[in-house]
Amino acid sequence: MIRINLLPVKKAKKRATGQRQVLLFAAGLGVELVCIMVFHMNESWKVREKLDRNSRSKDVIARLKADVGNYEEIKAQRDDLVTQREAINKLKAGRTGPVYVLRELSEILTQDKGPTYSKEDYVKRMQTDPNAGYNPSWDPRRIWVTGWHEASRRVLIEGMAKSNDDVAEFMKRLQLSVFFADVVLEGTRQTTGADSSGGITYAFKINCSVRY
């Protein structure tokens, strides 16, 4: 009876099986590492894309602000202008004096316009007092009239202003106008929260005569 020793064959099969298992494990580990790397790269790309979008959005917002200015400031100026126009419209509706006097007041308080005055008198006034001239670039939206009380051609004008300098500019324009005379400031008083932006304002009263 012939005996065949199969032990070396079994050992060889075991070694081959072990090698295959090692290779399969290594391959699985490699695939897992590749998946992790792909996932990480994909997430990193998403993060960079979001950061780039945020950066582009900030740039667009900055350009828009530079083009149109600060929205809140523009809104506050618009609200002040609306308040001023409403006050002037109320004065016109009340017909407290001839229409052209109120029209003159509207011209005085309109951007790029001013009082109706005699050029000769203006030159003489400037020669006597160089500070008597009015400022053509002044923004009339910095002041608004809230009251107009007339009796026997004497008028008490009440209003609010952003500063005392704005009150002074308004008075200069009234003094230059051919429709107003004897312009006297009765006083100013500092207030807060009277305008749309909630800042400091100055209440004033001006007494004058009207010519019509």
ChimeraX attribute file (.defattr): number of C-alpha atoms within 10 A of each C-alpha:
attribute: neighborCount
match mode: 1-to-1
recipient: residues
	/A:1	3
	/A:2	4
	/A:3	5
	/A:4	6
	/A:5	8
	/A:6	8
	/A:7	9
	/A:8	9
	/A:9	10
	/A:10	11
	/A:11	11
	/A:12	11
	/A:13	12
	/A:14	12
	/A:15	12
	/A:16	12
	/A:17	12
	/A:18	12
	/A:19	12
	/A:20	12
	/A:21	12
	/A:22	12
	/A:23	12
	/A:24	12
	/A:25	12
	/A:26	12
	/A:27	12
	/A:28	12
	/A:29	12
	/A:30	12
	/A:31	12
	/A:32	12
	/A:33	12
	/A:34	12
	/A:35	12
	/A:36	12
	/A:37	12
	/A:38	12
	/A:39	12
	/A:40	12
	/A:41	12
	/A:42	12
	/A:43	12
	/A:44	12
	/A:45	12
	/A:46	12
	/A:47	12
	/A:48	12
	/A:49	12
	/A:50	12
	/A:51	12
	/A:52	12
	/A:53	12
	/A:54	12
	/A:55	12
	/A:56	12
	/A:57	12
	/A:58	12
	/A:59	12
	/A:60	12
	/A:61	12
	/A:62	12
	/A:63	12
	/A:64	12
	/A:65	12
	/A:66	10
	/A:67	9
	/A:68	9
	/A:69	12
	/A:70	11
	/A:71	10
	/A:72	10
	/A:73	12
	/A:74	12
	/A:75	13
	/A:76	15
	/A:77	17
	/A:78	14
	/A:79	16
	/A:80	19
	/A:81	18
	/A:82	14
	/A:83	18
	/A:84	24
	/A:85	18
	/A:86	15
	/A:87	18
	/A:88	22
	/A:89	13
	/A:90	14
	/A:91	19
	/A:92	18
	/A:93	10
	/A:94	10
	/A:95	10
	/A:96	15
	/A:97	18
	/A:98	12
	/A:99	14
	/A:100	12
	/A:101	18
	/A:102	19
	/A:103	13
	/A:104	19
	/A:105	21
	/A:106	19
	/A:107	16
	/A:108	19
	/A:109	25
	/A:110	18
	/A:111	14
	/A:112	12
	/A:113	14
	/A:114	24
	/A:115	23
	/A:116	17
	/A:117	15
	/A:118	11
	/A:119	10
	/A:120	9
	/A:121	11
	/A:122	16
	/A:123	14
	/A:124	11
	/A:125	15
	/A:126	13
	/A:127	11
	/A:128	10
	/A:129	10
	/A:130	10
	/A:131	10
	/A:132	18
	/A:133	15
	/A:134	19
	/A:135	12
	/A:136	12
	/A:137	10
	/A:138	17
	/A:139	14
	/A:140	22
	/A:141	21
	/A:142	20
	/A:143	24
	/A:144	26
	/A:145	22
	/A:146	18
	/A:147	17
	/A:148	20
	/A:149	14
	/A:150	16
	/A:151	10
	/A:152	7
	/A:153	14
	/A:154	16
	/A:155	20
	/A:156	19
	/A:157	18
	/A:158	18
	/A:159	19
	/A:160	26
	/A:161	26
	/A:162	20
	/A:163	16
	/A:164	17
	/A:165	10
	/A:166	19
	/A:167	23
	/A:168	14
	/A:169	20
	/A:170	24
	/A:171	19
	/A:172	18
	/A:173	23
	/A:174	26
	/A:175	20
	/A:176	23
	/A:177	21
	/A:178	17
	/A:179	19
	/A:180	23
	/A:181	16
	/A:182	12
	/A:183	19
	/A:184	15
	/A:185	16
	/A:186	12
	/A:187	11
	/A:188	19
	/A:189	11
	/A:190	15
	/A:191	16
	/A:192	12
	/A:193	10
	/A:194	16
	/A:195	21
	/A:196	14
	/A:197	15
	/A:198	11
	/A:199	11
	/A:200	14
	/A:201	21
	/A:202	20
	/A:203	23
	/A:204	20
	/A:205	19
	/A:206	20
	/A:207	18
	/A:208	20
	/A:209	18
	/A:210	19
	/A:211	13
	/A:212	12
